[in-house]
C-alpha cells in the first residue's frame, strides 16, 4: 500500500470533521446520492434539508440530524455524504 493510499481515509475524516465544525443547526445541506431506509427514500439529491442537531457517534464520528422527505422523521447524516450546503444560520444573524 502506498503512503498516499494509507493517508486517504485520514484525509477524508479530517475533511468531514472540518465540514461538521463549519455547519450549524439551522443550515441547509444537500446529498449527492439518495439516502434510503427500508425501501423508502429519506433524502433526495437536489433537495435541501435543515440541520436540526449536531452530535457525535459513540466512536466519536461527527454526525448531523436533519429533516427528511417523510414528515416527522429525522435522519442521521454523516458529513461525508454532503455534496453542498448553505449557511442559513449566518443570514438570520445579519
Number of C-alpha atoms within 10 A of each C-alpha: 5 6 7 9 9 10 10 11 11 11 12 13 15 12 14 20 17 13 16 19 12 10 20 20 16 18 20 21 24 20 21 14 13 15 17 12 10 6 7 11 13 18 24 17 13 14 13 19 22 20 22 16 14 17 13 12 11 7 6 8 13 21 19 22 18 23 20 20 15 12 8 7 10 15 20 16 19 17 23 16 15 16 13 12 16 17 15 17 14 11 9 8 6 5
